[in-house]
Amino acid sequence: MVRNRVPILNWLPKYNTDIAVADLIAGVTVGLTVMPQALAYAALAGLPPQYGLYSSFIGCFVYTIFGSCKDITIGPTALMSLMTNQQVVGRNSDYAILLCFLTGVVLIVMSCMRLGVLVEFISQPVTVGFTTATSVIIVASQLKGLLGLSYESGNFLWTLQQFANNVHKTRWPDAVLGFSCIAILLFLRKVKDLYVIDKLKSSKNERVIAKSLWLLSTSRNALMVIFCSVLAYVLENNHGSAPFKITGNVRSGIPPFQLPPFSTVLENRTVSFGEMVSDLGSSIILVPVIAVLGNVAIAKAFAGGEPVDATQELLTLAGCNLFGSFVSSMPVTGSFSRSAVNHASGVKTTMGGVFTGVLLLLALGVLTPYFYYIPKASLAAVIICAVIFMIEYEVVKPMWRASKRDILPMLVTFVVCLISSVEVGILVGVGVNIALLLIYSARPKIVTSHLQCDGGVEYISIKPNASVYFPGMEYLRSTVITAGKSKLPIVFDCTLFENTDFTTAKGISSLINDFKKRHQPLFFYNVQPSLAAVLEPICSKNFMYYSVMDDLVQALNVVVKSGGDVDEVLHVTTEMRDVSLYHRGHAEPSENSEPLLVGQKRAAIVSSTLTST
């Protein structure tokens, strides 16, 4: 159990120099990627830039010890930053830190109660609608920095309105720099694909060129931010001031290790812990759920088909957020883009996170004075280039072809996220998805057929295509009653009907009694043991079911010979089942069975219908 919960114990004894070198290269590469992103995500969250770095290093160390997937890197992401921003607007950074702490607490509770299964209630269409909407919202929020504008951001519609009111104030140096950065970043993203080689047949020079292009592509964010910072520095020294809006002072030094803020001062008023929790509202639940949803999805993507321990990922993510809140971190989760960089860099173990974390600590201690000159337009370009590929428009066409009903929860989630908030959008999307499931479970697909058995007896076959539960009972009842108007025997084919609930069992019992009063047999064929265990105690002796087609055919022949006498059919088929089981060596005849061969009429019927047995 300890080895499962502390995976570092499994691989650390085998750690060697070769593995360490691979992890060092991957860790430094990821560190160069995360630094500009951290600064940009802090701005997206509405926090001072140093908070992005505060949120980036602690998760690296925690995941090294407890993480189960070597490729995952923990830190701030666009989605977590956006959800944090909605709690920080009009408040202060203490709300972001407290949200991080509460996220860790909720994740611990979820892992202890094994509630990782809750993420399965968020279907793929809802996830697509949610991620696409958040990507659009993030792009809209970054137009301000991209064009050098100044206005208060809010929800999507408010942001668009403010953008429209201020677009005439666009600072052209910022706009030119921002769009140039986007174009160059998109080009550098594809550079690694321009020179593809066969590793088995290529020469050393070709491999060096390919690796150099890959490094150029991977470190594009850091290179772009460095170049823009140098440009701003040179222009300011030569002309007295830079033409761009720059980041400004970034507090240097490692953050103090202290308790999260359980109260804060806002507008010269002390806000208690209870008020802060009330202000955070549903985000206390939704932020952890979205965090674990993303983290487990990344783990599955890089697991190579191996099973993923969702509980372990919950625990690890809980530790990252809990410890992070003690160093002023905002909520964090796994980053898909940085995890992809980590994987492509050849990381061997989660120790790569240690090297990333150390590099970030060095940046906090040494490099923060140089962050002063980073243009805001370049950070906006970094965020836009990171999130535009999260807009999953390409799934709409196959989703429409495969299941048109899934378009509805996707569209509802997308629209509500845009016009309200991402939290409300998720809740409404999940609600619509559950409503659709209830509607379809209330109208199960049931195939009704008019058939004829080997003996020439005609009957109506009713076959549900899945298990039926209480929402679909009334529909099932109406289907059976409609089929019963033919006066033919009804055979309920339970091949795909594997289980049910008490309400449905009572409804089926009522159907059996109704058909008995009408002197019309209602047989059940191929009843699964799990279904029989539910129906037998409720339907009692009137429940006539068969597992072998020959037995069903014999029962239908009894119906004809007895003239449709249901009592006679019940009695004889009970004897028939007892004899069948006895001869097959499964059971003794039941004590309540009337001795066989009593009465010439019954003896003749039994002997004629059990010939094959």
VENHURA-V568131 format. One record per residue. N is the residue number from 0. SS is DSSP state (h for helix, s for strand, l for the rest). PSI is psi in radians with two decimals (* if undefined). Layout:
n=N ss=SS psi=PSI
n=N ss=SS psi=PSI
This chain:
n=0 ss=l psi=-0.74
n=1 ss=h psi=-0.74
n=2 ss=h psi=-0.58
n=3 ss=h psi=-0.66
n=4 ss=h psi=-0.33
n=5 ss=l psi=1.34
n=6 ss=l psi=-0.38
n=7 ss=h psi=-0.44
n=8 ss=h psi=-0.39
n=9 ss=h psi=-0.70
n=10 ss=h psi=-0.33
n=11 ss=h psi=-0.70
n=12 ss=h psi=-0.38
n=13 ss=h psi=0.06
n=14 ss=l psi=2.39
n=15 ss=l psi=-3.11
n=16 ss=h psi=-0.73
n=17 ss=h psi=-0.78
n=18 ss=h psi=-0.69
n=19 ss=h psi=-0.70
n=20 ss=h psi=-0.77
n=21 ss=h psi=-0.76
n=22 ss=h psi=-0.63
n=23 ss=h psi=-0.81
n=24 ss=h psi=-0.80
n=25 ss=h psi=-0.73
n=26 ss=h psi=-0.75
n=27 ss=h psi=-0.71
n=28 ss=h psi=-0.79
n=29 ss=h psi=-0.66
n=30 ss=h psi=-0.72
n=31 ss=h psi=-0.46
n=32 ss=h psi=-0.71
n=33 ss=h psi=-0.49
n=34 ss=h psi=-0.96
n=35 ss=h psi=-0.62
n=36 ss=h psi=-0.70
n=37 ss=h psi=-0.76
n=38 ss=h psi=-0.70
n=39 ss=h psi=-0.71
n=40 ss=h psi=-0.52
n=41 ss=h psi=-0.75
n=42 ss=h psi=-0.69
n=43 ss=h psi=-0.61
n=44 ss=l psi=-0.08
n=45 ss=l psi=0.45
n=46 ss=l psi=2.77
n=47 ss=l psi=2.63
n=48 ss=l psi=-0.53
n=49 ss=h psi=-0.41
n=50 ss=h psi=-0.46
n=51 ss=h psi=-0.70
n=52 ss=h psi=-0.64
n=53 ss=h psi=-0.59
n=54 ss=h psi=-0.11
n=55 ss=h psi=-0.46
n=56 ss=h psi=-0.59
n=57 ss=h psi=-0.65
n=58 ss=h psi=-0.52
n=59 ss=h psi=-0.76
n=60 ss=h psi=-0.74
n=61 ss=h psi=-0.76
n=62 ss=h psi=-0.48
n=63 ss=h psi=-0.68
n=64 ss=h psi=-0.78
n=65 ss=h psi=-0.17
n=66 ss=l psi=2.58
n=67 ss=l psi=-0.15
n=68 ss=l psi=2.07
n=69 ss=l psi=-0.41
n=70 ss=l psi=-0.40
n=71 ss=l psi=2.37
n=72 ss=l psi=2.32
n=73 ss=s psi=2.44
n=74 ss=s psi=-2.95
n=75 ss=l psi=2.54
n=76 ss=l psi=2.91
n=77 ss=h psi=-0.74
n=78 ss=h psi=-0.83
n=79 ss=h psi=-0.64
n=80 ss=h psi=-0.71
n=81 ss=h psi=-0.78
n=82 ss=h psi=-0.54
n=83 ss=h psi=-0.71
n=84 ss=h psi=-0.67
n=85 ss=h psi=-0.34
n=86 ss=h psi=-0.23
n=87 ss=h psi=-0.46
n=88 ss=l psi=2.17
n=89 ss=l psi=0.08
n=90 ss=l psi=-2.45
n=91 ss=l psi=-3.14
n=92 ss=h psi=-0.34
n=93 ss=h psi=-0.56
n=94 ss=h psi=-0.66
n=95 ss=h psi=-0.71
n=96 ss=h psi=-0.74
n=97 ss=h psi=-0.66
n=98 ss=h psi=-0.65
n=99 ss=h psi=-0.79
n=100 ss=h psi=-0.84
n=101 ss=h psi=-0.55
n=102 ss=h psi=-0.76
n=103 ss=h psi=-0.71
n=104 ss=h psi=-0.81
n=105 ss=h psi=-0.68
n=106 ss=h psi=-0.63
n=107 ss=h psi=-0.76
n=108 ss=h psi=-0.75
n=109 ss=h psi=-0.70
n=110 ss=h psi=-0.68
n=111 ss=h psi=-0.60
n=112 ss=l psi=0.09
n=113 ss=l psi=0.86
n=114 ss=h psi=0.27
n=115 ss=h psi=-0.38
n=116 ss=h psi=-0.33
n=117 ss=h psi=-0.53
n=118 ss=h psi=-0.34
n=119 ss=h psi=-0.27
n=120 ss=h psi=-0.24
n=121 ss=l psi=1.79
n=122 ss=l psi=2.96
n=123 ss=h psi=-0.76
n=124 ss=h psi=-0.71
n=125 ss=h psi=-0.73
n=126 ss=h psi=-0.73
n=127 ss=h psi=-0.83
n=128 ss=h psi=-0.69
n=129 ss=h psi=-0.89
n=130 ss=h psi=-0.63
n=131 ss=h psi=-0.77
n=132 ss=h psi=-0.76
n=133 ss=h psi=-0.62
n=134 ss=h psi=-0.76
n=135 ss=h psi=-0.73
n=136 ss=h psi=-0.74
n=137 ss=h psi=-0.76
n=138 ss=h psi=-0.77
n=139 ss=h psi=-0.66
n=140 ss=h psi=-0.41
n=141 ss=h psi=-0.09
n=142 ss=h psi=-0.55
n=143 ss=h psi=-0.90
n=144 ss=h psi=-0.59
n=145 ss=h psi=-0.61
n=146 ss=h psi=0.07
n=147 ss=l psi=0.51
n=148 ss=l psi=2.87
n=149 ss=l psi=1.98
n=150 ss=l psi=2.84
n=151 ss=l psi=2.25
n=152 ss=l psi=2.70
n=153 ss=l psi=-2.42
n=154 ss=l psi=-3.14
n=155 ss=h psi=-0.85
n=156 ss=h psi=-0.71
n=157 ss=h psi=-0.73
n=158 ss=h psi=-0.74
n=159 ss=h psi=-0.71
n=160 ss=h psi=-0.78
n=161 ss=h psi=-0.65
n=162 ss=h psi=-0.77
n=163 ss=h psi=-0.62
n=164 ss=h psi=-0.38
n=165 ss=h psi=-0.03
n=166 ss=h psi=-0.46
n=167 ss=h psi=-0.22
n=168 ss=h psi=0.25
n=169 ss=l psi=2.31
n=170 ss=l psi=1.95
n=171 ss=h psi=-0.61
n=172 ss=h psi=-0.72
n=173 ss=h psi=-0.73
n=174 ss=h psi=-0.78
n=175 ss=h psi=-0.79
n=176 ss=h psi=-0.78
n=177 ss=h psi=-0.84
n=178 ss=h psi=-0.54
n=179 ss=h psi=-0.74
n=180 ss=h psi=-0.74
n=181 ss=h psi=-0.81
n=182 ss=h psi=-0.77
n=183 ss=h psi=-0.72
n=184 ss=h psi=-0.72
n=185 ss=h psi=-0.62
n=186 ss=h psi=-0.82
n=187 ss=h psi=-0.49
n=188 ss=h psi=-0.52
n=189 ss=h psi=-0.10
n=190 ss=h psi=-0.69
n=191 ss=l psi=-0.33
n=192 ss=l psi=-0.04
n=193 ss=l psi=-0.38
n=194 ss=l psi=1.50
n=195 ss=l psi=2.29
n=196 ss=l psi=2.82
n=197 ss=l psi=1.97
n=198 ss=l psi=-0.47
n=199 ss=l psi=-0.49
n=200 ss=l psi=-0.13
n=201 ss=l psi=2.73
n=202 ss=l psi=3.01
n=203 ss=h psi=-0.70
n=204 ss=h psi=-0.69
n=205 ss=h psi=-0.68
n=206 ss=h psi=-0.63
n=207 ss=h psi=-0.76
n=208 ss=h psi=-0.80
n=209 ss=h psi=-0.73
n=210 ss=h psi=-0.63
n=211 ss=h psi=-0.75
n=212 ss=h psi=-0.65
n=213 ss=h psi=-0.75
n=214 ss=h psi=-0.68
n=215 ss=h psi=-0.77
n=216 ss=h psi=-0.72
n=217 ss=h psi=-0.69
n=218 ss=l psi=0.35
n=219 ss=h psi=-0.68
n=220 ss=h psi=-0.82
n=221 ss=h psi=-0.76
n=222 ss=h psi=-0.71
n=223 ss=h psi=-0.75
n=224 ss=h psi=-0.72
n=225 ss=h psi=-0.79
n=226 ss=h psi=-0.80
n=227 ss=h psi=-0.61
n=228 ss=h psi=-0.76
n=229 ss=h psi=-0.71
n=230 ss=h psi=-0.80
n=231 ss=h psi=-0.68
n=232 ss=h psi=-0.79
n=233 ss=h psi=-0.78
n=234 ss=h psi=-0.64
n=235 ss=h psi=-0.69
n=236 ss=h psi=-0.52
n=237 ss=h psi=-0.51
n=238 ss=h psi=0.05
n=239 ss=l psi=-0.48
n=240 ss=l psi=2.57
n=241 ss=l psi=2.49
n=242 ss=l psi=-0.10
n=243 ss=l psi=2.75
n=244 ss=l psi=2.20
n=245 ss=s psi=2.90
n=246 ss=l psi=-0.70
n=247 ss=l psi=-2.89
n=248 ss=l psi=2.33
n=249 ss=l psi=2.14
n=250 ss=l psi=2.24
n=251 ss=l psi=2.85
n=252 ss=l psi=2.68
n=253 ss=l psi=2.37
n=254 ss=l psi=2.58
n=255 ss=l psi=2.56
n=256 ss=l psi=1.91
n=257 ss=l psi=2.90
n=258 ss=l psi=2.56
n=259 ss=l psi=2.73
n=260 ss=l psi=1.97
n=261 ss=l psi=0.10
n=262 ss=l psi=2.84
n=263 ss=s psi=2.93
n=264 ss=s psi=2.14
n=265 ss=s psi=2.10
n=266 ss=l psi=0.86
n=267 ss=l psi=0.46
n=268 ss=s psi=2.37
n=269 ss=s psi=2.15
n=270 ss=s psi=2.15
n=271 ss=l psi=2.95
n=272 ss=h psi=-0.75
n=273 ss=h psi=-0.70
n=274 ss=h psi=-0.69
n=275 ss=h psi=-0.76
n=276 ss=h psi=-0.72
n=277 ss=h psi=-0.68
n=278 ss=h psi=-0.65
n=279 ss=h psi=-0.57
n=280 ss=l psi=-2.36
n=281 ss=l psi=-0.28
n=282 ss=h psi=-0.40
n=283 ss=h psi=-0.52
n=284 ss=h psi=-0.75
n=285 ss=h psi=-0.65
n=286 ss=h psi=-0.82
n=287 ss=h psi=-0.70
n=288 ss=h psi=-0.78
n=289 ss=h psi=-0.64
n=290 ss=h psi=-0.83
n=291 ss=h psi=-0.55
n=292 ss=h psi=-0.82
n=293 ss=h psi=-0.70
n=294 ss=h psi=-0.75
n=295 ss=h psi=-0.65
n=296 ss=h psi=-0.72
n=297 ss=h psi=-0.75
n=298 ss=h psi=-0.73
n=299 ss=h psi=-0.63
n=300 ss=h psi=-0.57
n=301 ss=l psi=0.12
n=302 ss=l psi=-0.21
n=303 ss=l psi=0.61
n=304 ss=l psi=-0.14
n=305 ss=l psi=2.63
n=306 ss=l psi=2.56
n=307 ss=l psi=2.24
n=308 ss=l psi=1.69
n=309 ss=h psi=-0.61
n=310 ss=h psi=-0.72
n=311 ss=h psi=-0.70
n=312 ss=h psi=-0.64
n=313 ss=h psi=-0.85
n=314 ss=h psi=-0.77
n=315 ss=h psi=-0.78
n=316 ss=h psi=-0.61
n=317 ss=h psi=-0.77
n=318 ss=h psi=-0.70
n=319 ss=h psi=-0.73
n=320 ss=h psi=-0.69
n=321 ss=h psi=-0.92
n=322 ss=h psi=-0.59
n=323 ss=h psi=-0.63
n=324 ss=h psi=-0.36
n=325 ss=l psi=-0.17
n=326 ss=l psi=0.54
n=327 ss=l psi=0.70
n=328 ss=l psi=2.63
n=329 ss=l psi=2.98
n=330 ss=l psi=2.43
n=331 ss=l psi=2.80
n=332 ss=s psi=-3.06
n=333 ss=s psi=2.48
n=334 ss=l psi=2.15
n=335 ss=h psi=-0.74
n=336 ss=h psi=-0.78
n=337 ss=h psi=-0.55
n=338 ss=h psi=-0.64
n=339 ss=h psi=-0.69
n=340 ss=h psi=-0.74
n=341 ss=h psi=-0.79
n=342 ss=h psi=-0.80
n=343 ss=h psi=-0.41
n=344 ss=l psi=-0.10
n=345 ss=l psi=0.54
n=346 ss=l psi=2.48
n=347 ss=l psi=-0.61
n=348 ss=l psi=3.06
n=349 ss=l psi=-0.06
n=350 ss=l psi=-0.36
n=351 ss=h psi=-0.54
n=352 ss=h psi=-0.54
n=353 ss=h psi=-0.77
n=354 ss=h psi=-0.65
n=355 ss=h psi=-0.80
n=356 ss=h psi=-0.72
n=357 ss=h psi=-0.73
n=358 ss=h psi=-0.68
n=359 ss=h psi=-0.65
n=360 ss=h psi=-0.69
n=361 ss=h psi=-0.68
n=362 ss=h psi=-0.72
n=363 ss=h psi=-0.62
n=364 ss=h psi=-0.48
n=365 ss=h psi=-0.72
n=366 ss=h psi=-0.22
n=367 ss=h psi=-0.59
n=368 ss=h psi=-0.49
n=369 ss=h psi=-0.23
n=370 ss=h psi=-0.19
n=371 ss=h psi=-0.65
n=372 ss=h psi=0.07
n=373 ss=l psi=2.10
n=374 ss=s psi=2.42
n=375 ss=h psi=-0.52
n=376 ss=h psi=-0.64
n=377 ss=h psi=-0.65
n=378 ss=h psi=-0.68
n=379 ss=h psi=-0.68
n=380 ss=h psi=-0.69
n=381 ss=h psi=-0.78
n=382 ss=h psi=-0.80
n=383 ss=h psi=-0.76
n=384 ss=h psi=-0.41
n=385 ss=h psi=-0.56
n=386 ss=h psi=-0.31
n=387 ss=h psi=-0.43
n=388 ss=h psi=-0.04
n=389 ss=h psi=-0.15
n=390 ss=l psi=1.84
n=391 ss=l psi=1.06
n=392 ss=l psi=-0.43
n=393 ss=l psi=-0.27
n=394 ss=h psi=-0.20
n=395 ss=h psi=-0.76
n=396 ss=h psi=-0.92
n=397 ss=h psi=-0.55
n=398 ss=h psi=-0.69
n=399 ss=h psi=-0.68
n=400 ss=h psi=-0.66
n=401 ss=h psi=-0.84
n=402 ss=l psi=1.72
n=403 ss=l psi=-0.47
n=404 ss=l psi=-0.43
n=405 ss=h psi=-0.24
n=406 ss=h psi=-0.61
n=407 ss=h psi=-0.97
n=408 ss=h psi=-0.53
n=409 ss=h psi=-0.83
n=410 ss=h psi=-0.72
n=411 ss=h psi=-0.80
n=412 ss=h psi=-0.78
n=413 ss=h psi=-0.85
n=414 ss=h psi=-0.79
n=415 ss=h psi=-0.66
n=416 ss=h psi=-0.65
n=417 ss=h psi=-0.76
n=418 ss=h psi=-0.30
n=419 ss=l psi=-1.69
n=420 ss=l psi=2.85
n=421 ss=h psi=-0.58
n=422 ss=h psi=-0.83
n=423 ss=h psi=-0.66
n=424 ss=h psi=-0.74
n=425 ss=h psi=-0.83
n=426 ss=h psi=-0.78
n=427 ss=h psi=-0.71
n=428 ss=h psi=-0.78
n=429 ss=h psi=-0.69
n=430 ss=h psi=-0.76
n=431 ss=h psi=-0.70
n=432 ss=h psi=-0.77
n=433 ss=h psi=-0.69
n=434 ss=h psi=-0.72
n=435 ss=h psi=-0.70
n=436 ss=h psi=-0.72
n=437 ss=h psi=-0.69
n=438 ss=h psi=-0.76
n=439 ss=h psi=-0.52
n=440 ss=h psi=-0.40
n=441 ss=h psi=-0.26
n=442 ss=l psi=1.14
n=443 ss=l psi=2.64
n=444 ss=l psi=2.14
n=445 ss=s psi=2.18
n=446 ss=s psi=2.14
n=447 ss=s psi=2.20
n=448 ss=s psi=2.53
n=449 ss=s psi=1.92
n=450 ss=s psi=3.00
n=451 ss=s psi=2.24
n=452 ss=l psi=3.10
n=453 ss=l psi=-0.55
n=454 ss=l psi=0.01
n=455 ss=l psi=0.02
n=456 ss=l psi=2.29
n=457 ss=s psi=2.56
n=458 ss=s psi=2.91
n=459 ss=s psi=2.16
n=460 ss=s psi=2.27
n=461 ss=s psi=2.08
n=462 ss=s psi=1.82
n=463 ss=s psi=2.56
n=464 ss=l psi=0.03
n=465 ss=l psi=3.06
n=466 ss=l psi=2.51
n=467 ss=l psi=2.30
n=468 ss=l psi=-3.12
n=469 ss=h psi=-0.57
n=470 ss=h psi=-0.50
n=471 ss=h psi=0.10
n=472 ss=h psi=-0.75
n=473 ss=h psi=-0.67
n=474 ss=h psi=-0.72
n=475 ss=h psi=-0.76
n=476 ss=h psi=-0.80
n=477 ss=h psi=-0.62
n=478 ss=h psi=-0.77
n=479 ss=h psi=-0.74
n=480 ss=h psi=-0.71
n=481 ss=h psi=-0.74
n=482 ss=h psi=-0.54
n=483 ss=h psi=-0.24
n=484 ss=l psi=-0.26
n=485 ss=l psi=-0.19
n=486 ss=l psi=0.08
n=487 ss=l psi=2.77
n=488 ss=s psi=2.50
n=489 ss=s psi=2.24
n=490 ss=s psi=2.03
n=491 ss=s psi=1.82
n=492 ss=s psi=1.94
n=493 ss=l psi=0.42
n=494 ss=l psi=-0.73
n=495 ss=l psi=-0.01
n=496 ss=l psi=1.54
n=497 ss=l psi=-0.43
n=498 ss=l psi=2.93
n=499 ss=l psi=-3.06
n=500 ss=l psi=3.12
n=501 ss=h psi=-0.74
n=502 ss=h psi=-0.78
n=503 ss=h psi=-0.68
n=504 ss=h psi=-0.72
n=505 ss=h psi=-0.66
n=506 ss=h psi=-0.70
n=507 ss=h psi=-0.68
n=508 ss=h psi=-0.72
n=509 ss=h psi=-0.68
n=510 ss=h psi=-0.77
n=511 ss=h psi=-0.78
n=512 ss=h psi=-0.68
n=513 ss=h psi=-0.77
n=514 ss=h psi=-0.57
n=515 ss=h psi=-0.72
n=516 ss=h psi=-0.49
n=517 ss=l psi=0.04
n=518 ss=l psi=0.75
n=519 ss=l psi=2.06
n=520 ss=l psi=2.51
n=521 ss=s psi=1.81
n=522 ss=s psi=2.70
n=523 ss=s psi=2.25
n=524 ss=s psi=2.48
n=525 ss=l psi=0.85
n=526 ss=l psi=2.19
n=527 ss=l psi=2.60
n=528 ss=h psi=-0.66
n=529 ss=h psi=-0.62
n=530 ss=h psi=-0.71
n=531 ss=h psi=-0.61
n=532 ss=h psi=-0.48
n=533 ss=h psi=-0.70
n=534 ss=h psi=-0.66
n=535 ss=h psi=-0.80
n=536 ss=h psi=-0.40
n=537 ss=h psi=-0.69
n=538 ss=h psi=-0.23
n=539 ss=h psi=-2.44
n=540 ss=h psi=-0.28
n=541 ss=h psi=-0.07
n=542 ss=l psi=1.82
n=543 ss=s psi=1.88
n=544 ss=s psi=2.67
n=545 ss=s psi=2.53
n=546 ss=l psi=-0.23
n=547 ss=l psi=2.38
n=548 ss=h psi=-0.64
n=549 ss=h psi=-0.71
n=550 ss=h psi=-0.69
n=551 ss=h psi=-0.75
n=552 ss=h psi=-0.74
n=553 ss=h psi=-0.68
n=554 ss=h psi=-0.67
n=555 ss=h psi=-0.63
n=556 ss=h psi=-0.65
n=557 ss=h psi=-0.67
n=558 ss=h psi=-0.79
n=559 ss=h psi=-0.81
n=560 ss=h psi=-0.54
n=561 ss=l psi=0.02
n=562 ss=l psi=0.43
n=563 ss=l psi=0.25
n=564 ss=l psi=1.86
n=565 ss=h psi=-0.70
n=566 ss=h psi=-0.75
n=567 ss=h psi=-0.69
n=568 ss=h psi=-0.76
n=569 ss=h psi=-0.79
n=570 ss=h psi=-0.84
n=571 ss=h psi=-0.69
n=572 ss=h psi=-0.48
n=573 ss=h psi=-0.80
n=574 ss=h psi=-0.66
n=575 ss=h psi=-0.74
n=576 ss=h psi=-0.72
n=577 ss=h psi=-0.79
n=578 ss=h psi=-0.73
n=579 ss=h psi=-0.83
n=580 ss=h psi=-0.69
n=581 ss=h psi=-0.82
n=582 ss=h psi=-0.43
n=583 ss=l psi=-0.07
n=584 ss=l psi=0.35
n=585 ss=l psi=-0.57
n=586 ss=l psi=2.85
n=587 ss=l psi=2.70
n=588 ss=l psi=2.51
n=589 ss=l psi=2.63
n=590 ss=l psi=-0.49
n=591 ss=l psi=-0.14
n=592 ss=l psi=2.36
n=593 ss=l psi=2.38
n=594 ss=l psi=2.40
n=595 ss=l psi=2.75
n=596 ss=l psi=0.42
n=597 ss=l psi=2.02
n=598 ss=l psi=2.28
n=599 ss=h psi=-0.64
n=600 ss=h psi=-0.85
n=601 ss=h psi=-0.66
n=602 ss=h psi=-0.70
n=603 ss=h psi=-0.74
n=604 ss=h psi=-0.80
n=605 ss=h psi=-0.80
n=606 ss=h psi=-0.59
n=607 ss=h psi=-0.48
n=608 ss=h psi=-0.18
n=609 ss=l psi=0.47
n=610 ss=l psi=-0.80
n=611 ss=l psi=-0.62
n=612 ss=l psi=*
